[in-house]
Structure formats: structure tokens, C-alpha cells
């Protein structure tokens, strides 16, 4: 059941700024006090003029209250704007940090564009919620309360008329604000859909161009933008009702006070100075009240955006496991799968009863047709997902009993798509080993045959790779990912199709590098190209999520029909028949 977000959910974002907010509150009280003093000082000036008394002192105090109020208000607004920017900064950094710690399954189930919208557009709404919403309500409440007290002292009858005229406007705004919040949440969700559509198109811009699909993709983005526009327009229509309601409250109450106040002055029940003071208090009441009504709708819109932020913050982060490292058994296989079953949340089984062990210092290859579950095994080893049944052990200990930092410190992982992060070659290499020396960087560049790339790049290792590594070839991205993993020198190296984007020359160079590092570490390699794993210590053949054969290359050619078929298709052995 969805939890409705309220003001209490905004408090954690305000808590780090509580000292500044306390100063803002104090300035609000001082500024409100100076504003509330102005009508009384104005009445004092008028009475002094009428009675022929000196006006210098009253005029000076009036100037002090006006100028002092302006200075206090300006400083208060600066502090409030700075606080609001700090709230947005805290929300963005906290949400981004939480997103990076969400389980991989959550990222797989969600659109990255919508998550980006929550970090960007939705958190921006918190600025208005703090400045134009929450604290404008608070400052308005102080002035309105003081004005009501002063007006009650001056003339209770006129106060009753004033409150009656603004009561209708308050009721209308409160009823409208409920709908505004729902529509604001919907509008922000549609903005998230639009951002996801744009992110989808930009992420495949070359494919779209090559397919001459620009118009269709533009129409798709335009449809999402139109939905965001329609939702925002519906919220804007409702919010527009607040302005005329506030205007009617100001004008109506002003006209009523002038009419009835003038009659009371004519009867001698009220002096002109008191009427002027009452009218000034009326403006101090109605104008902040109108702003407060507008602030209430702004706050509701901000809470609608906060709802989307909190939806993500409420998702449980990946469990880091224990804080203390666990001692591993040096005599146990470095990696072992025992009757492992796995199924994604929405779908059938991917792995069923998978069992095999990898002794330390050996090379194991996973082969099989596409969809056999090879990459899924690596995802389970990294604990991107947990096994549905069975056990996966590292050094004789179930991975679920290991702190994730300890587990991943034992692993080097090269993904099949070999992503490169926007930044420099150096940034990408140092991602897993930030303390690596220049000599180590140069050595690993040579090991994976990236020297030619580094030498021709204008800034060497400090050359940019572009968004997603777009300035690199597929093979260069793959070798960069392998170099990054080798640099961290993990005991167990997981390679998912490491040669899929390499030509024969670079494949040979990479195999030489892997042979060198394999002397002091364990390798688990997913391979479609069997020529890269024929010398593996063991080859595990998967089909339909099950282990159908285990052995060396020569053994499997004799004992496994599936392996022999795969080898024949790749011209490693003559085709049968």
C-alpha cells in the first residue's frame, strides 16, 4: 500500500539546515513585528498631525520600521533561498547515492530515464516547496495572526466582515489544493515518461538514424511530451483558480471595510486615524493571506514531487552483509555451485540444479547455446541476484554469508557489453583500483594491447572516451574493460565473452595477457568462441539452464554431442556425417 507523503517527510531534508532555519524564523518574527508596527506608527503620525503635536519622533520610528523591515526581509529571503538550494542538493545527492545502491534487479525492472527525472525534475520542485511553500506559509501565519489581533483591538465589527469575505476564498483554495497535488504527481510522472523516451532515443541514436526512424521516434517523444503537457495544464488550470480567489478576497474585503468603516467614521464610532490603521492592517492580513493560499498550492505540488522521490527512497538498498570479513577455507574450491536453481521474478526458471566446482588457480569455461544461462551464472557469483535454491560458495563459504565488499573485492568482472564510463581512459582504468600507480597503468595498457590507442590519443591516458565510450571501437571498449579488471588483481576473474568484439590479432594478444595473469589467479570465462577456451582446465557445457557435460576440450569432443556440434559449427572439428 502506497504511503501518502506529508510534511513529516519533508523534515529529514530540512533537519541539516535547522540552525539556518531557526535564524530565518527569528528574522521572520522580527520582520513581521516591524511590519505590524507600521500601521500603528502611521496612526500615531496622523493623530499628531490632527492634534498639532510634533511628528518627528513618530515619522522617524515609521521610517525605521519600513527600512528595517525591508533589510530584514531581504536577508531572510537570501537565507531561505540558500537553504532551499541546500535542500535540493541534499535530496539529489542522497537520491543518487540510493539509486547506486539499489539491487540490480530494481534497475533491470525500471526505466533509467524515469529515475533520472526523479533526481532532476522532481527534486527541483522541493525548492519551491521550501521557499514559496512552507516558509511563506509560516511567515504569513505570523503576520496574519498579529494583524487579526490588532484589527480586533481597533474594531471587532470590521474584523468580522473581513474574515467572512476571505473565508470563502480559503475554503475554495483548500478544496482545490487536494486536486492540485494529485495532478502535480501525475504531471511529474509524465515528465519521467518523457525523459525515459528521450533517453531511450539518444541511447540508440545511431540505430535510429540507420533505420531512418527519426520521425517515428520524434513522434514517440512528442507523445510523451504531450502527455506531460496535458497533465501540467490540468494542474495549472486548478492553480489558476487560486489567484482570482485571492484577488476577490482582497478587493471584496477592502471595499466592504471602506464602505462600513466610512459609515462608522461618519457616525463618530471610529476615527479617521483608526480607519487608516485598520485598512493598513487589512492589507497586512489579506496580502500575506493571499500569498499563503498560493503557497499552500505550491507546497502541495512540491509534496506531489516529493512523493515520487520518496517512492524510490523507500526501495530497500542492496544488503551490504556483515561488516567484518569472513575467513575463507584455503583448501576449498575458490568457487563452487551446488544444485543451484534460479528464476527471475517475472519468468520461468533460468538455471536448474547447476553444480560444478572451480579449484584455485585453474581456468573454467562456460559454453552453450544462447540463453543457456551462462551470463546468469556470473550475475549470481557477483550477487547481482541471489540463487533461488541451492548454494553458491566462495572459499567454502556461502556468498550470502560474506559482506558484499569482501565478495566483490575477490572478483574482477568484465561484462559482455563492456561499458565505458564518460571520462578519460585513466578514469576508466582507475575505477576499480583508484590507488594504481602510473607504472601499473602502463603495464596493463601493454598487456591488453591498448598501447596503440594510448599513443595516438591526443592526451594519452587523459583522453576522453565520450559518453558510454562512443569515441572507442567495440574492441577497444572490451580491452579497456579487461584492463580495468586486471588492474585490481582479483583472485577470481569473471570474463563474459571477453573476445566478442576483438579481431584475430587482438584476440591473440588478449589470450597471451590472460595466460600471464592466469598463473596467479582463477578464471571463469563465458565463451561462444570455443577457440578461446580449448586449453581451459575444464569446460562446463550448459543447455536449457542445466549442466549437460563437464570436461576438457578433447574429452568433450568424444563425450558430449552438444559440444561437438558447437565445435563443428565453429570449424574446430569436421561436421558429423
C-alpha positions as CSV (number, residue, x, y, z in Angstrom):
1,X,0.0,0.0,0.0
2,X,1.4,3.4,-1.0
3,X,2.2,5.7,1.8
4,X,0.9,9.3,1.3
5,X,3.7,11.8,1.7
6,X,3.1,14.6,4.2
7,X,5.1,17.5,5.7
8,X,6.8,15.0,8.1
9,X,8.6,13.5,5.0
10,X,10.0,16.9,4.2
11,X,11.5,17.3,7.7
12,X,14.5,15.0,7.1
13,X,15.6,17.3,4.2
14,X,15.2,20.3,6.5
15,X,17.0,18.9,9.5
16,X,20.6,19.5,8.4
17,X,19.7,23.2,8.0
18,X,17.9,23.6,11.3
19,X,20.3,26.4,12.6
20,X,19.8,28.5,9.5
21,X,16.1,27.8,9.6
22,X,16.0,28.9,13.2
23,X,17.7,32.2,12.2
24,X,15.1,32.5,9.4
25,X,12.3,32.0,11.8
26,X,13.7,34.7,14.2
27,X,14.1,37.1,11.3
28,X,10.5,36.3,10.2
29,X,9.3,37.3,13.7
30,X,11.4,40.5,13.7
31,X,10.3,41.4,10.2
32,X,6.7,40.6,10.9
33,X,6.9,42.7,14.1
34,X,8.3,45.7,12.2
35,X,5.5,45.3,9.5
36,X,2.8,45.1,12.2
37,X,4.2,48.2,13.9
38,X,3.9,50.3,10.7
39,X,0.1,50.8,10.8
40,X,0.2,51.8,14.5
41,X,3.0,54.3,13.8
42,X,1.1,55.6,10.8
43,X,-1.9,56.2,13.1
44,X,0.4,57.9,15.6
45,X,1.6,60.3,12.8
46,X,-2.0,61.1,11.7
47,X,-3.1,61.7,15.3
48,X,-0.1,64.0,15.9
49,X,-1.0,66.0,12.7
50,X,-4.6,66.2,13.7
51,X,-3.8,67.3,17.3
52,X,-1.0,69.7,16.3
53,X,1.7,67.7,18.1
54,X,5.3,67.3,16.8
55,X,5.6,64.4,14.3
56,X,9.4,64.0,14.1
57,X,9.6,61.0,16.5
58,X,6.7,59.1,15.0
59,X,7.9,59.7,11.5
60,X,11.5,58.5,12.4
61,X,10.1,55.4,14.0
62,X,7.9,54.8,11.0
63,X,11.0,55.1,8.7
64,X,13.0,52.7,10.9
65,X,10.2,50.1,10.8
66,X,9.8,50.4,7.0
67,X,13.6,50.4,6.2
68,X,14.4,47.8,8.9
69,X,11.6,45.5,7.7
70,X,13.0,45.7,4.1
71,X,16.5,44.9,5.2
72,X,15.4,42.1,7.5
73,X,13.2,40.7,4.7
74,X,16.0,40.8,2.1
75,X,18.4,38.9,4.4
76,X,15.7,36.4,5.3
77,X,14.9,35.7,1.7
78,X,18.6,35.2,0.9
79,X,19.0,32.7,3.8
80,X,15.8,30.9,2.7
81,X,16.9,30.6,-0.9
82,X,20.3,29.3,0.2
83,X,18.6,26.8,2.4
84,X,16.3,25.7,-0.4
85,X,19.3,25.1,-2.7
86,X,20.8,23.1,0.1
87,X,17.7,21.0,0.5
88,X,17.7,20.3,-3.3
89,X,21.4,19.4,-3.2
90,X,20.9,17.1,-0.2
91,X,17.9,15.4,-1.9
92,X,19.8,14.9,-5.2
93,X,22.9,13.6,-3.7
94,X,21.0,11.3,-1.3
95,X,18.7,10.0,-4.0
96,X,21.7,9.4,-6.4
97,X,23.6,7.6,-3.7
98,X,20.5,5.4,-3.0
99,X,20.0,4.7,-6.7
100,X,23.6,3.4,-7.0
101,X,22.9,1.1,-4.0
102,X,19.6,-0.4,-5.2
103,X,19.7,-4.1,-6.1
104,X,20.4,-4.7,-9.8
105,X,17.0,-6.3,-10.1
106,X,15.4,-2.9,-9.4
107,X,17.4,-1.3,-12.1
108,X,16.5,-4.0,-14.5
109,X,12.8,-3.5,-13.7
110,X,12.8,0.3,-14.1
111,X,13.4,2.8,-16.9
112,X,16.6,4.8,-16.3
113,X,15.0,7.9,-17.8
114,X,12.3,7.9,-15.2
115,X,14.9,7.6,-12.4
116,X,16.9,10.4,-13.9
117,X,13.7,12.6,-13.9
118,X,13.3,11.9,-10.2
119,X,16.8,13.0,-9.5
120,X,16.5,16.1,-11.6
121,X,13.0,17.5,-12.2
122,X,11.3,16.1,-9.1
123,X,13.9,17.3,-6.6
124,X,13.8,20.8,-8.2
125,X,10.2,21.1,-7.0
126,X,11.5,20.9,-3.4
127,X,13.0,24.4,-3.9
128,X,9.6,26.0,-4.4
129,X,8.1,23.8,-1.7
130,X,10.5,25.3,0.9
131,X,10.7,28.9,-0.3
132,X,7.3,29.7,-1.8
133,X,5.5,27.0,0.2
134,X,6.5,26.0,3.7
135,X,8.1,29.2,4.9
136,X,5.8,31.6,3.1
137,X,3.0,29.8,4.9
138,X,4.9,30.3,8.2
139,X,5.7,33.9,7.7
140,X,2.2,34.6,6.5
141,X,0.8,32.9,9.6
142,X,2.8,35.2,11.9
143,X,1.7,38.4,10.1
144,X,-1.9,37.3,9.8
145,X,-2.1,36.4,13.5
146,X,-0.7,39.8,14.5
147,X,-2.9,41.6,12.1
148,X,-6.0,39.9,13.4
149,X,-5.2,40.8,17.0
150,X,-4.5,44.4,16.1
151,X,-7.7,44.6,14.0
152,X,-9.7,43.1,16.8
153,X,-8.5,45.8,19.1
154,X,-9.2,48.6,16.6
155,X,-12.7,47.4,15.5
156,X,-14.1,43.9,16.1
157,X,-17.1,44.6,13.8
158,X,-14.9,45.4,10.8
159,X,-12.8,42.4,11.5
160,X,-15.8,40.1,11.4
161,X,-16.7,41.4,8.0
162,X,-13.1,40.9,6.8
163,X,-12.9,37.4,8.0
164,X,-16.2,36.5,6.4
165,X,-15.1,37.7,3.0
166,X,-11.8,35.8,3.0
167,X,-13.3,32.6,4.5
168,X,-14.9,31.7,1.1
169,X,-11.5,32.1,-0.7
170,X,-9.8,29.9,1.9
171,X,-12.3,27.1,1.5
172,X,-12.0,27.2,-2.2
173,X,-8.2,27.0,-2.2
174,X,-8.1,24.2,0.3
175,X,-10.5,22.1,-1.8
176,X,-8.6,22.9,-5.0
177,X,-5.2,22.1,-3.4
178,X,-6.1,18.4,-2.9
179,X,-6.7,18.0,-6.6
180,X,-3.6,20.0,-7.4
181,X,-1.4,17.6,-5.5
182,X,-2.7,14.6,-7.4
183,X,-2.3,16.3,-10.7
184,X,1.2,17.5,-9.9
185,X,2.2,14.0,-9.0
186,X,0.7,12.8,-12.3
187,X,2.5,15.6,-14.2
188,X,5.8,14.7,-12.7
189,X,5.3,11.1,-13.6
190,X,4.6,12.1,-17.2
191,X,7.8,14.2,-17.2
192,X,9.6,11.0,-16.1
193,X,8.0,9.1,-19.1
194,X,9.2,11.8,-21.4
195,X,12.7,11.7,-20.0
196,X,12.7,8.0,-20.4
197,X,11.6,8.3,-24.0
198,X,14.3,10.8,-24.8
199,X,17.0,8.7,-23.0
200,X,15.8,5.7,-25.0
201,X,16.2,7.5,-28.3
202,X,19.5,9.2,-27.5
203,X,20.9,5.9,-26.3
204,X,20.3,4.3,-29.7
205,X,20.7,7.3,-32.0
206,X,22.9,5.5,-34.5
207,X,20.5,2.7,-34.8
208,X,17.6,5.2,-35.2
209,X,19.5,7.1,-37.9
210,X,20.5,3.9,-39.8
211,X,16.8,2.8,-39.7
212,X,15.5,6.1,-40.9
213,X,13.3,6.1,-37.8
214,X,13.8,9.7,-36.7
215,X,10.2,10.7,-37.4
216,X,8.7,7.8,-35.6
217,X,11.0,8.3,-32.6
218,X,10.2,12.0,-32.6
219,X,6.5,11.2,-32.6
220,X,7.0,8.8,-29.7
221,X,8.9,11.5,-27.7
222,X,6.3,14.1,-28.7
223,X,3.5,11.9,-27.4
224,X,5.2,11.6,-24.0
225,X,5.8,15.4,-24.0
226,X,2.1,16.0,-24.9
227,X,1.0,13.8,-22.0
228,X,3.3,15.7,-19.7
229,X,1.9,19.0,-21.1
230,X,-1.7,17.9,-20.7
231,X,-1.2,16.8,-17.1
232,X,0.7,20.0,-16.3
233,X,-2.0,22.1,-17.9
234,X,-4.7,20.4,-15.8
235,X,-2.8,21.3,-12.7
236,X,-2.3,24.8,-14.0
237,X,-6.0,25.4,-14.5
238,X,-6.7,24.5,-11.0
239,X,-3.9,26.5,-9.6
240,X,-5.1,29.5,-11.6
241,X,-8.3,29.5,-9.6
242,X,-6.2,30.5,-6.5
243,X,-5.2,33.9,-8.0
244,X,-8.7,35.2,-8.7
245,X,-10.0,33.8,-5.4
246,X,-7.2,35.7,-3.6
247,X,-7.9,38.8,-5.7
248,X,-11.6,38.7,-4.9
249,X,-10.8,38.3,-1.2
250,X,-8.5,41.4,-1.3
251,X,-10.8,43.6,-3.3
252,X,-14.0,42.5,-1.6
253,X,-12.8,42.9,1.9
254,X,-11.2,46.3,1.0
255,X,-14.5,47.6,-0.4
256,X,-16.5,46.3,2.5
257,X,-14.2,47.8,5.0
258,X,-14.2,51.2,3.2
259,X,-17.9,51.2,3.0
260,X,-18.7,50.1,6.5
261,X,-15.7,51.9,8.0
262,X,-16.7,55.2,6.3
263,X,-20.2,54.9,7.7
264,X,-18.7,54.3,11.2
265,X,-16.4,57.3,10.9
266,X,-19.4,59.4,9.8
267,X,-21.3,58.3,12.9
268,X,-18.3,59.1,15.1
269,X,-17.8,55.4,16.1
270,X,-14.4,55.4,14.6
271,X,-11.7,58.0,14.0
272,X,-10.1,58.5,10.6
273,X,-6.7,57.5,12.0
274,X,-8.1,54.3,13.3
275,X,-9.7,53.6,9.9
276,X,-6.4,54.2,8.1
277,X,-4.6,51.9,10.6
278,X,-7.3,49.2,10.1
279,X,-7.0,49.4,6.3
280,X,-3.2,49.1,6.6
281,X,-3.7,46.0,8.8
282,X,-6.2,44.8,6.3
283,X,-3.5,44.8,3.6
284,X,-1.1,43.1,6.1
285,X,-3.8,40.5,6.6
286,X,-5.1,39.9,3.1
287,X,-2.0,40.1,1.0
288,X,0.0,37.6,3.1
289,X,-3.1,35.5,3.3
290,X,-3.4,35.5,-0.5
291,X,0.3,34.6,-0.7
292,X,-0.2,31.9,1.9
293,X,-3.1,30.4,-0.2
294,X,-0.9,30.4,-3.2
295,X,2.0,28.9,-1.1
296,X,-0.3,26.2,0.0
297,X,-1.0,25.0,-3.6
298,X,2.8,25.3,-4.3
299,X,3.5,23.2,-1.3
300,X,1.0,20.6,-2.4
301,X,2.7,20.5,-5.8
302,X,6.1,20.1,-4.1
303,X,4.8,17.3,-1.9
304,X,3.5,15.6,-5.1
305,X,7.0,15.6,-6.5
306,X,8.4,14.5,-3.1
307,X,6.0,11.5,-3.3
308,X,8.0,10.3,-6.4
309,X,11.3,10.9,-4.7
310,X,10.2,9.0,-1.6
311,X,8.9,6.1,-3.6
312,X,12.5,5.5,-4.7
313,X,14.0,6.2,-1.3
314,X,11.6,3.7,0.2
315,X,13.0,0.9,-2.0
316,X,15.4,-1.2,0.1
317,X,19.1,-0.8,-0.8
318,X,21.2,-3.8,-1.5
319,X,22.1,-5.5,1.8
320,X,25.8,-4.9,2.4
321,X,26.1,-8.1,4.5
322,X,28.2,-8.2,7.6
323,X,30.8,-5.6,8.5
324,X,33.6,-7.9,9.4
325,X,35.4,-10.0,6.7
326,X,34.8,-13.8,6.9
327,X,37.8,-16.2,6.9
328,X,37.8,-18.4,3.8
329,X,39.0,-22.0,3.7
330,X,42.2,-22.1,1.6
331,X,41.7,-25.8,0.9
332,X,38.2,-25.4,-0.5
333,X,37.5,-24.7,-4.2
334,X,37.6,-21.0,-4.8
335,X,34.1,-21.2,-6.4
336,X,31.5,-23.9,-6.1
337,X,27.9,-24.2,-7.2
338,X,25.8,-26.8,-5.5
339,X,22.4,-27.7,-7.1
340,X,21.8,-24.0,-8.0
341,X,18.3,-23.0,-9.2
342,X,17.5,-19.5,-10.3
343,X,14.4,-17.8,-11.8
344,X,13.8,-14.1,-12.3
345,X,10.8,-12.6,-10.5
346,X,8.8,-12.5,-13.7
347,X,9.6,-15.6,-15.7
348,X,10.3,-19.2,-15.7
349,X,13.4,-21.0,-14.4
350,X,16.8,-19.9,-15.9
351,X,19.0,-22.4,-14.1
352,X,18.1,-25.8,-12.7
353,X,20.3,-28.0,-10.5
354,X,23.6,-26.4,-11.7
355,X,26.6,-27.9,-9.9
356,X,30.3,-27.5,-10.6
357,X,33.5,-26.5,-8.7
358,X,36.4,-24.4,-9.7
359,X,39.7,-25.2,-8.0
360,X,42.1,-22.3,-7.2
361,X,44.5,-21.3,-10.0
362,X,42.5,-23.0,-12.8
363,X,40.6,-21.8,-15.8
364,X,37.0,-22.8,-16.3
365,X,34.9,-22.0,-19.3
366,X,31.1,-21.9,-19.6
367,X,29.9,-22.7,-23.1
368,X,26.5,-23.5,-24.6
369,X,23.8,-22.1,-26.9
370,X,22.4,-18.6,-26.4
371,X,20.0,-18.4,-23.5
372,X,21.6,-21.4,-21.7
373,X,22.2,-19.3,-18.6
374,X,25.9,-18.7,-18.8
375,X,25.9,-14.9,-18.1
376,X,23.3,-15.6,-15.3
377,X,25.9,-17.7,-13.5
378,X,28.3,-14.7,-13.4
379,X,25.5,-12.5,-12.2
380,X,24.9,-14.9,-9.3
381,X,28.6,-15.0,-8.4
382,X,28.6,-11.2,-8.2
383,X,25.4,-11.4,-6.1
384,X,23.6,-9.1,-8.5
385,X,20.9,-11.7,-7.8
386,X,20.7,-14.4,-5.2
387,X,20.1,-18.1,-6.0
388,X,16.5,-19.3,-5.8
389,X,17.6,-22.6,-4.4
390,X,20.9,-24.4,-3.7
391,X,24.2,-22.8,-2.7
392,X,26.9,-20.8,-4.3
393,X,30.2,-20.9,-2.3
394,X,33.4,-18.9,-2.4
395,X,36.3,-20.4,-0.4
396,X,33.9,-22.9,1.2
397,X,31.5,-20.1,2.5
398,X,28.1,-19.3,1.1
399,X,28.2,-15.9,-0.6
400,X,25.2,-14.8,1.3
401,X,27.3,-15.0,4.5
402,X,30.0,-12.8,3.1
403,X,30.0,-9.0,3.2
404,X,29.4,-7.8,-0.4
405,X,32.5,-5.6,-0.3
406,X,34.6,-8.7,0.7
407,X,33.0,-10.8,-2.0
408,X,33.4,-8.2,-4.8
409,X,36.9,-7.5,-3.7
410,X,37.7,-11.1,-4.6
411,X,36.2,-10.7,-8.1
412,X,37.1,-9.0,-11.3
413,X,34.1,-8.8,-13.7
414,X,34.2,-7.9,-17.4
415,X,30.6,-7.6,-18.8
416,X,29.6,-8.8,-22.2
417,X,28.8,-5.3,-23.4
418,X,32.0,-3.9,-21.9
419,X,30.6,-0.4,-20.9
420,X,33.0,2.6,-20.7
421,X,32.1,5.5,-18.4
422,X,32.2,9.0,-19.7
423,X,35.5,10.5,-18.8
424,X,39.1,9.7,-19.6
425,X,40.9,6.5,-20.3
426,X,42.6,7.0,-16.9
427,X,39.3,7.4,-15.1
428,X,38.0,4.2,-16.5
429,X,41.2,2.2,-15.6
430,X,41.2,3.6,-12.0
431,X,37.6,2.8,-11.4
432,X,38.3,-0.5,-9.6
433,X,41.8,0.3,-8.5
434,X,42.0,4.0,-7.6
435,X,45.4,3.6,-6.0
436,X,47.2,2.1,-9.0
437,X,50.5,3.7,-9.9
438,X,51.5,5.1,-13.3
439,X,53.8,2.1,-13.9
440,X,50.9,-0.3,-13.2
441,X,48.6,1.6,-15.6
442,X,51.2,1.5,-18.4
443,X,51.8,-2.2,-17.8
444,X,48.2,-3.2,-18.1
445,X,47.8,-1.0,-21.2
446,X,50.6,-3.1,-22.8
447,X,49.1,-6.3,-21.5
448,X,45.7,-5.9,-23.3
449,X,47.3,-4.3,-26.5
450,X,45.9,-0.8,-25.9
451,X,49.3,0.9,-26.4
452,X,48.5,2.0,-30.0
453,X,45.3,3.6,-28.8
454,X,47.0,5.5,-26.0
455,X,49.9,6.6,-28.2
456,X,47.6,8.1,-30.9
457,X,45.2,9.7,-28.5
458,X,45.9,13.5,-28.2
459,X,46.2,13.4,-24.4
460,X,47.3,9.8,-23.8
461,X,45.6,8.2,-20.8
462,X,43.9,11.6,-20.1
463,X,42.0,11.5,-23.5
464,X,38.2,11.4,-23.2
465,X,36.3,8.3,-24.3
466,X,32.9,10.0,-24.8
467,X,29.5,9.2,-23.4
468,X,29.4,5.4,-23.0
469,X,32.8,5.1,-24.7
470,X,31.4,6.2,-28.0
471,X,34.8,7.5,-29.2
472,X,36.2,4.0,-28.9
473,X,35.6,1.0,-31.1
474,X,33.8,-2.0,-29.6
475,X,37.1,-3.9,-29.3
476,X,38.8,-1.0,-27.6
477,X,36.0,-0.8,-25.1
478,X,36.3,-4.5,-24.4
479,X,40.0,-4.3,-23.9
480,X,39.6,-1.3,-21.7
481,X,37.1,-3.2,-19.5
482,X,39.5,-6.1,-19.3
483,X,42.4,-3.9,-18.4
484,X,40.3,-2.2,-15.7
485,X,39.5,-5.6,-14.2
486,X,43.1,-6.9,-14.4
487,X,44.4,-3.7,-12.7
488,X,42.6,-4.6,-9.5
489,X,44.3,-8.0,-9.4
490,X,41.4,-10.1,-8.1
491,X,41.8,-13.7,-7.1
492,X,38.8,-14.7,-9.3
493,X,38.4,-13.1,-12.7
494,X,35.0,-13.4,-14.4
495,X,35.1,-12.8,-18.2
496,X,31.8,-12.6,-20.1
497,X,32.5,-13.1,-23.8
498,X,35.9,-11.2,-23.5
499,X,36.8,-11.6,-27.1
500,X,33.4,-11.0,-28.7
501,X,34.5,-7.6,-30.2
502,X,38.1,-8.5,-30.9
503,X,39.8,-9.3,-34.2
504,X,42.1,-12.2,-34.5
505,X,45.2,-10.1,-33.8
506,X,43.9,-8.6,-30.7
507,X,42.3,-11.8,-29.6
508,X,45.7,-13.5,-29.7
509,X,47.2,-10.6,-27.7
510,X,44.5,-10.8,-25.2
511,X,44.9,-14.6,-24.8
512,X,48.5,-14.0,-24.1
513,X,47.7,-11.4,-21.4
514,X,45.1,-13.7,-19.9
515,X,47.6,-16.6,-19.9
516,X,50.0,-14.4,-18.0
517,X,47.5,-13.3,-15.3
518,X,46.1,-16.8,-15.0
519,X,49.2,-18.0,-13.4
520,X,48.3,-16.5,-10.1
521,X,44.5,-16.2,-10.2
522,X,41.4,-18.2,-11.1
523,X,39.4,-17.6,-14.2
524,X,35.7,-18.2,-15.1
525,X,35.1,-17.4,-18.7
526,X,31.8,-17.4,-20.7
527,X,32.6,-18.0,-24.3
528,X,30.8,-18.5,-27.6
529,X,34.1,-18.6,-29.5
530,X,35.4,-22.1,-28.4
531,X,38.8,-21.4,-29.9
532,X,39.5,-19.1,-26.9
533,X,38.9,-21.8,-24.3
534,X,40.2,-25.1,-25.9
535,X,43.0,-25.0,-23.4
536,X,40.8,-24.4,-20.3
537,X,41.3,-26.8,-17.4
538,X,37.6,-27.6,-17.5
539,X,34.7,-26.7,-19.7
540,X,31.2,-26.7,-18.4
541,X,28.5,-27.2,-21.1
542,X,25.1,-25.6,-20.3
543,X,21.9,-26.2,-22.2
544,X,18.5,-25.0,-21.1
545,X,19.8,-23.9,-17.7
546,X,21.3,-27.3,-16.9
547,X,24.8,-28.7,-16.9
548,X,24.9,-31.4,-19.6
549,X,28.7,-32.1,-19.6
550,X,32.0,-31.2,-17.9
551,X,35.5,-31.9,-19.1
552,X,38.4,-30.8,-21.2
553,X,38.1,-30.0,-24.9
554,X,39.3,-33.3,-26.2
555,X,37.2,-35.2,-23.7
556,X,34.0,-33.3,-24.6
557,X,34.5,-33.8,-28.3
558,X,34.2,-37.5,-27.5
559,X,31.5,-37.5,-24.8
560,X,29.2,-34.5,-25.5
561,X,27.2,-34.4,-28.7
562,X,26.2,-30.7,-28.0
563,X,29.8,-29.7,-27.5
564,X,30.9,-31.5,-30.7
565,X,28.1,-29.7,-32.6
566,X,29.2,-26.3,-31.3
567,X,32.8,-27.1,-32.2
568,X,31.7,-28.2,-35.7
569,X,29.8,-25.0,-36.3
570,X,32.9,-23.1,-35.5
571,X,35.0,-25.3,-37.8
572,X,37.1,-26.7,-34.9
573,X,36.3,-30.3,-36.0
574,X,34.7,-31.8,-39.1
575,X,30.9,-31.7,-39.2
576,X,29.2,-35.0,-38.5
577,X,28.0,-37.0,-41.4
